[in-house]
Amino acid sequence: MNNVLYAFLLSTLAGLSTMFGALFIILFKKKSKNIIIGSLSFAGGVMISISLIDLIPESLKLLKTIFLPFPSIIICSIFIVIGILISAFIDKYLPTDINDFHNKKLYRVGIISMIAIILHNIPEGIATFMTTTNDLRLGVSLCIAITCHNIPEGISIFTPIYYATNKKRKALLYTFISSISEPLGALFAFLILKNFINNFMMSILLAIIAGIMLHISFYELLPTAKKYNNLLIYYIFIIIGIIFMIGNHLIFH
């Protein structure tokens, strides 16, 4: 098996690991507000950490191969703000057919998380493909790292959609849609981007995704979790999410 086939296999496995987050919540057969507080808080901590310790530093690193440090920071900041504005626009105009205000809010959290994670998974699929085709061993390490943080991302999609709609299959479908975006990113890299992608394109994409994830965390996931009025679980799971991603970063970088 050549490295191209391994690259597709690893990106697919990394993407499908998102489903484990959904399966983890399914194990808790009885619904509980503590599950949703913990899930949303944990996902918020994870997304904040991904943005601050992975996406933004990587964006700056790529920009510094082209520009001096100060212009790199300015360019990165501009595209983070663009990402925040994109997320705010989606949040404002996202249609929903759910009438209950509480469930409507939860549903929106799930859908916006799904959109952000799809956007996040596509460049991850590209990165996995490009890395594995050049160095299989490094590609395997990258796949393991991505798998570790895809699991809580699956939780952030499945939990709010399932609790809002009470439809397990619908929540699983939406989680699955986000998971296949990773191998689609690899396919996109293979068919189109492998000869055209450059550091500037990737840095812009990473900064935009960081902005989207920060907006979702601070304006959707965490405020929604906090409304359930159990601050102990709320703060504990934010911290667990942050520690989880810092550990993941230290092990695999």
N, C-alpha and C positions, 0 to 999 in steps of 0.2 A: 504493500500500500504506500503510495507516494505521499509527500507532505501536503499536497492540495486536498486529498481525501481526508487525511487526518485533521486538517484545518476545518473542514466542513463538519466533521464528526465532533470535534471539541467545541466548536461554536454552538452546535445543536444541543449538546449535553449541558453546556453552560446556560443556554437559554431556557431549556426545559426544567432546570433546577428551580426556576421561579414557581413552578407548580408545587414544589415541596412546602412552600409557605402556605399555600391554600390547604394542602393535605394536613398540615400541622393544626390549623384552626378547625378542620373537620373532625379531628380526634376529640375535640371538646364538644360532645354531642348536645349538651345543654347550653343554651345561649345565656350569656351573662354580660352585664355592663362592664365588669372588671376586665373581661377579655377584650372588649373593644377599646377601653382606656389603655390597657397595656399594649395592644397591637398598634394603635395609632401613635402612641407616645414612642414606642420602640422604633416604628417606621420613621417618625419624625427625627429622632436622634440619629438614625442610620443615614437619612438623606442629607441632614446638615453636615454630618461627618464626611460623606462622600464628596460633597461640594467643597468643603474647606480643606480636606487633607489629600484629596485625589484630583478632582476635576480642575479646580482653580490653579493649584501648583503646577499641574501638567500643562495647562493652557499657557501659563507664564513661562514655563521651561521652553515650550515650542516657540513662543513669540520671541524669546531672548536669543534664539538662533538666527533671527532676522533683524530685530531692532535692539536698541539700547534698553537697559532696565526700565527707565522712567516711561518712555513711550509704550513699552510692553504692558506696564501696569495700567496706563490710561486706556489702551485698546481693550485689554481684558475687562476692565471695569465697565466700559461702554457696552460690551456685549453681554456682561452679566445683567446690567440694567435692561437691555433689550429682552433677555430671557425672562426677567421679572414681568415686564410689560406684556409679553406674549402670554404668560401664564395668567396674568390678571385679566387679559382680554378673553381668553378661553373660559375662565371662571365666570365672567360676567354674562357671556352670551351662550354658554352651554345649555342646550335645551334638555328638559327632563319631563317625563310624563307622570311623575310622582307628586301627589297633592299634599301629603302630610309634610309640614315644614321640617320637622326633625329628620325624617327619613330622606327627604329631598336633599338636605345638607349632607348627610352621610353618603348618599348616592353620588353627589357631585364630587366629594372627596375621592371616592373610588375611581370615578371616570378620569378626573384630572391626574390622579396618580398614575393611572394606566397610560395616559398620553405622555406624561413625563418619562415614564419608564421605557416606553417604546422608543422615544427619542434618545434616551440614554443607552438602550440596548443596541441600537443600530451601530453607533461608533464602536461599542464594545465588540460587536461581531466583526467589524472591519479590523479592529486592533488584533483580535484573536486570529483572524485569517492571515493577516500580513505577518504577524509574529511567528505563527506556526509554520508557514511556508518557508521562512528564513531559518528558524531554529525550533525544531520539534520539542526539545526539552523545555525551552523557555515558554513555548505555547501551552504545554501541559500545566506548568506552574501558573500561568495567567488564567487558564481555564478554572483551576481550583480556586484561585482568588475571586474570580467573578462569580463562581458558584456560591461561595460563602455569603456574598452580599446580595445575590439574587433571591435568596430564600426570604429575607425580611421584606424585599420589594414585593414578592408575591403576597405576603401578609397584608401589605398596605393597599393592595387592589382587592383581594378576595373579601377581607373582613368587612369593610364598609358597604360594598355592594351586596353581599349576602345578608347583612343585618338590615339594610334598607329595603331590600326587595323580598327577602325570605325565599329567594330562589337560588338554590345551591348550584344548579346547572348553569344558570346565567353568570354567576360569579366565577365559576370555573372556566367558562368560555372566555370571559374577559381577561382572566389571568393567563389563559393559554394564548390568546391573541398577542399579549405583551411578550410572552416567552418566545414565540416564533420570530419576533423581530430581530433576535440575535443572529440566527442562521441566515435570515434575509439580508442582514448587514454584511455577512460573509459573502453571500452570493453577489450582492451589489459590488463588493470590493473585487471579486473575481471577474465579473463581466465588464465593469465600467471603470472603477476607481484605481485599480492597481497601477495604471500608468499615469494617472492624473492627480491623485491625492498628494497634498503637500502639507508642510507644517502649519502654514497660515490657515488653511481650511480647517484642519483638525483643531487648532487652538480656538478659533471662533466658535466652532460647534461645541467644544467642551465648556467654554465660558457661558454660552447661551443655555446649555443644559444645567449648569450650576445655578444660574439665575432662576430657571424654572423650578428646580428642586428646592431652593431656598424659599421661594415664594410659597410653594405648596406646604413646606414644613411650618413656616411661621404664620401663614394666613389660612391654612386649611387643616392639616393633620393635628397640630398641637392645640389650636383653639377649640376644635371639635372635641378632642379628648378631654380638655380641661372643663368643658361644660357638664361633664358627668359628675363633677364635684367629689372626686377622690384624689386629692393632691398627692397623697403618699405614693399610690400606684403610678400616677402621672409622672412624678419626678424620678422615681426609681427606674421606670422603663425608658425614660429619655436617657438617663445616665447609662443604663445597660446597652442601649442602642449605640451610644457614642463609644463606650468601652469596646463593644463588639467590633466596630469598624476600625478603631485604633489598633486593636489586636490583629485584625485581618491585615491592616496596612503594614504593621511591623513585621509580621511573619512572611508576607509575600512580596515585599518591596526591598 
